[in-house]
Amino acid sequence: MTVVRTRFAPSPTGYLHLGGARTALYSWAYARHFGGTFILRIEDTDLERSTPEAVQAIIDGMQWLGLTHDEGPFYQMQRMDRYREVIGQMLTAGTAYHCYSSQEEVEAMRERMRAAGEKPRYDGTWRPEPGKELPPVPGERKPVVRFKNPLDGEVSWDDVVKGTITIANKEMDDLIIARADGTPTYNFCVAVDDWDMQITHVLRGDDHVNNTPRQINILRAIGAPLPQYGHLPMILGADGEKLSKRHGAVSVMDYPDQGYLPEAMLNYLARLGWSHGDDEVFSMQQFCEWFNLDHLTRSAAQFNPEKLNWLNNHYIKQADNERLASLARPHMLAEGAEFNGSPPLANVLALMKERANTVIELADACLLFYRDPQPDPALLAQHLNDVVKPALAQFAERCETVEWHRPALAAMIKEVLAANGIKMPQIAMPLRLIVTGQLQTPAIDAVLELFDRDVILARIRKYL
């Protein structure tokens, strides 16, 4: 088999969106599956909309996801000499020609065709044909270069996602491949790049289906081999509409800010258009071993935030606590957390991470360990009553000598309960309020263990 070479080729006109990230993931995994090469190419010929910030956003998104490229990034604007070389060869070979029709003239052609009920297109005024006399060249006007698209026949390819697609050549007009200022256009650059970079498989969104026959015809005209094409259905929101900001974040780099882990996002994106039996949770190593083009779905995928949250919760529970601490700490500091003399954050995260869907949720849940408790006076009056105070005083006394770990604390609490004839909630609720300021916490013995003995004693005695 030919060595697999795939590419991800975004246009830097905005952020890296979820659909682009999925395309990159599939292209990366297919190359990894076959021990091939994954190429990053930045298609930046749209000078009005391409920005350095968008380029960086794409690279940042790829790095966060861990989709490392083997070659590149290549920039089309740095390949202008190569494009001009190929255009010169095509002009010499007669597969491209100079067109001097103005923008206004071309629009007038299209208007006439619309009025006649025909498909609007360039009418071939400057297309050279045997025996045809071309108009006089306007001396003051710089020409564009058009591709001499075949007039008859059809373009057909076996799309690895959609099956066989056939488009008649008469449906396509002679595409401009170089503007009047000499800048080459998108479809031409893509075809030359795929040829030069020896791309064997092109996976991309199905919004590119109409570009594919044009690129195939250009590749044939320059004598280049054709890659296999696969056009992935778009990702829709839960309401069935095209995914947009009203469905939540669509930029990949919004997700780390919201507390999502890259392994959760990769796992989620992998299942948006591909399946391996009923497997829902898998590593990227497993994904690369399993991934092939046979199980890509033809129907659009729907983005489900609840499913992403479920996966993110799974990966948070599996994550190293020191890594989680490095992610949670900046958010907690911004929320006023005080870490001096407080429990080690990794230990707190280990206790609190079971139910958190995002790192932000987890960080917020941990704040109670890193702020001075401010219990509600009404709740304190309700739970710290005359029945409980003697038991709490005895508890504080026993705290001075008990071994400071969870099993010993749990045993001591049970002894205090028995000695005072009260039940667990009667002492746990006021303890939670005094120690954390909250009524809802994990098991009280687990909470107490994380604090220093002196901190617990000082907080209890403040209310006794």
Secondary structure, DSSP 8 states (H G I E B T S, - for coil): ----EEEE---SSS--BHHHHHHHHHHHHHHHHTT-EEEEEE----TTT--HHHHHHHHHHHHHHT---SEEEEEGGGGHHHHHHHHHHHHHHTSEEEE---HHHHHHHHHHHHHTTS------TT---TT-------TT---EEEE---SSSEEEEEETTTEEEEEEGGGS---EEE-TTS-B-HHHHHHHHHHHTT--EEEEEGGGTTHHHHHHHHHHHTT----EEEEE--EE-TTSSB--GGGS--BTTHHHHTT--HHHHHHHHHTSSB--TT-----HHHHHHH--GGGB-SS-EE--HHHHHHHHHHHHHHS-HHHHHHHHHHHHHHTT---TTS--HHHHHHHHGGG-SSHHHHHHHHGGGSS-----HHHHHHHS-TTHHHHHHHHHHHHTTS-SSHHHHHHHHHHHHHHHT--HHHHHHHHHHHHHS-S--S-HHHHHHHS-HHHHHHHHHHH-
